[in-house]
Amino acid sequence: MSLYEMGAEEQAYLAKYDITKYERPSVAADMAIFSIMEEGEHENYRKLPQKALKILLIKRGNYPFKGYWALPGGFCRPDEDVYTTARRELYEETGVDAAYLQLAGI
């Protein structure tokens, strides 16, 4: 695996980035959305289709790591709890508005 190399466009973006315009400390919600989905074409009606575990990823539209695959997520607004942030970010980034969300990692 190669190391990430920052391009000139990203360096220019980071040079203008103002960390003071965001509230501190920052809290973010990132989601790992799993689904079991059918694999490929279902040609034989007498046989159950193959299924596979899938994970929902987004392609980042902004720096850092613009154009790379990532989990959906983002920063909490001052008036939001982590669940509200997760639902908002999931909808904004994927259009999904009916996912079962469970807090993990505590």
PyMOL commands that set and color helices and strands:
alter all, ss='L'
color gray80, all
select helices_A, chain A and resi 8-16+19-21+82-94
alter helices_A, ss='H'
color red, helices_A
select strands_A, chain A and resi 28-30+34-38+51-55+58-59+69-70+73-75
alter strands_A, ss='S'
color yellow, strands_A
deselect
rebuild
show_as cartoon
